[in-house]
Amino acid sequence: MVNVPLATLVPEYIKKFEAYIPSRPDPELMKLYQVDHLWRLNNNENPLGPPEGSARIIQRFPPKRASIYPSGDSYYLRVKLAERFDLDPDQIIFGNGANEAIAFVIKAFCQEGDNIITADKTFAVYEWVAEFSGFEARLVPLKDFGFDDQEMLARIDERTKILFVCNPNNPTGTYWDEPKLRRFLDTVAGRQIVVVDEAYCEFVEAPDYPDGMKLLKEYPNLVTFRTFSKMYALAGLRIGYLAGSRDVVDVIRRTCVVYSVNGLAQEAALAAIGDDEHVARTRRHVNAEKSYLLRELGALGLETHAGEGCYVMVRLPMSDTLAYRRLMTKGVMIRTMTGFRFPNWIRVSVGVHEAMEAFINGLGEILPDGNHG
Amino acid sequence: MQDRKTDITLSVETDIKFLPLVLSFSESSSRIFGLQDADALKLTLASEEVFAYLCRMTKDPGKVTLTMVNGFYYALLTFAFEGIDFDPRAFNLTANVSPDEEGLEEMGLLIAARSVDRMSIFHNAMEGTGFALIKEKTYPAADPWRSEEVPRAEGVTFGSPDAEEIKIFVRSIAGAYDSFVYPQDFRYPGKVVDMVQSGEYGVLTARDPKGGIAGGMVWRSSGTSMIECYGPYVFVEEGRAGLAERLVAELISAVARSEAVCLMNRYATDDLPPGYFETLGTIDFVLDGEKRPWKFLFRQLREDPGCRVYSHAGMEDFLKSQYKKHFLARQIVPVAYEGERQNPHSVFGAAFQQNQDLVVILPLWDGADARENLARHIEALRAEGIANILLRIDLGHGWQARLYPVIEAGGFTPSIIIPYRGKADCVLFTLKG
């Protein structure tokens, strides 16, 4: 047997990293926690499933098509989205989930000594990709649960390349309205790339919520991220995209992995575009179940925070990671918030009503005495 | 963080003619990294013994690479090599040398081990195989200190202190708290400053509007999956509970996205707010002849993915009851010794904590003489008058779990499970009687 000389082959900075270990598949978790069902309320997945058109594509996907390479740059999707948003197809890049798009942008613009700016309590992947790639992630504390525009601007220096804004923010659900986003972009004045992550934009009904796609014409340094994982319930197929000005997207395209989006994902996403009835149905469901959750959590005497999006934050009088383990023994999986720098908070995704009831009942059983309303 | 670019490296063949070069390298580089005369000479002596040992053990000269690393509060010298067999027996605390030829060969390692603060063997794919020797710098101990003006909890800001603030903070801890609730490093403020600079300690303080230190917390990586924290230390009179809770929340946020999966607190103060940590168990600790409860507190930083642990049948009931009590999902895999060939000699390490009269025994190398070797360790430690003797095994290693009958015969009982302390969960045993 040949010994691989890892001691000399592996770069020093890689030796320092621990591999990210995602959670085990549901059947394995159910075995470990000895439960016969599992309500997944941890990933903000759409409990209603994909739009009808996408579902039909998935059901009828011919096995023979699996042997054919997909379009390497999601051609038809880009054409259809370009029509919808009045863009050129070359202003759009698809990735294997929006996470891949984050890596494309950071790789395209950052080099040794550069930094990115984002919030301390937001989606972790901006920070992780920057740090793992050897770039500084400047983290600005949230202000009243929202991104602090002034402080972000104050942290810019000559090595700042990208500012990431999650709008609405995951996990707090706060958002910048259009005037605020415009003021921010005006102040940046094109000197840095501003990424606005709109993963949850389809859930927002507020009239003052800005549409990043419409702002692209005015702000050539703006890049928007969107995904088919949340509203369109295609998380299992991994498909997301970014859009920006032609010049900026041309640069990002140089760092892209082509053929990373599979054929089934492309076809299912194509069928989802424009299904406004699916969006309306999902919004009605989310609104109803969010109201139920907030009412019941209030009755349990718990502090909550809910903005836009298909999730609610709950503050517990106990460790969130202990609450996770205890709820798992009741067949309910939630997201702990320690990793979002909200220790002892959890985030619960809106699911079907039965799952919401299971969560409320389970939570009521694990709370320490004195927290039962 | 430590700047690894300052490492100094020398590669030579295991030929005794290179010994003067090795000695010159060890002495010069350890001085460059701040060791004073006596400490540099001790490390040089250890390097002489290790290099001479390696030369004796190789029939044909092989390559050995010496690397001196600046650990700020210590100098670390590693000898990395390939294709050299060695008997690790000399690494035992109780190793003694018989006058036969084989014993003389190992005597050099024994001398080396006793000349430095820590000596260990490494053998893994990432680092290769070799010896690591650590010699710490000598620091003056400081007197406890109390600020004449009591700091205030209102309007505090949180941040990383500079060197002088670290020293004031550490002295303030010694001035305000019992030595049972802080590690012995805190007796040496200069050492803490160097440990922070090396990246080994993290410090977070709360400063009041006048610049007074109102409180703080300290943490330290313990392996890649565990962070240990100390405190919260609070120096205000009013608003203690609120400040303590903010310190704990700030600390958790500071380490939340690190690679660690767990946070331990074995030096909790009475100011620790409820609801942030789980109690894994309590050990009766003897300090100055008096029994005191020693609480092991823990919290996970991530969702528990569950894991596989090895267990000997003798401790399976203990594991099952503990896992149920703490809602930890584990797959228990049974292991037992089934007559397979064993190395003749085992190795146990011993981590001392002098100011708390404590030693933790760790199995380092499996061997047929484990039962007798462990008994010798216990005897030696009891003869030294150590009041608290613990033993820790890692359930991620089948051979350590298989040692259970040896550990039980040594008089130990399983007391506490520490999740993810090692490759998997660790079990801490206490010595009966």
Interface residues (C-beta under 8 A of the other chain):
Chain A: N3 V4 P5 L6 A7 V10 E12 K15 F17 E18 I21 S23 R24 E28 L29 L32 Y33 Q34 N42 D120 A124 E127 W128 L316 P317 M318 S319 T321 L322 Y324 R325 R326 M328 T329 R335 T336 T338 G339 F340 R341 P343 N344 P368
Chain B: R4 A80 A125 M126 E127 G128 T224 S225 V248 A249 I252 S253 A256 R257 E259 P274 G275 Y276 F277 E278 R299 Q300 L301 R302 E303 D304 P305 G306 H326 F327 L328 A329 R330 Q331
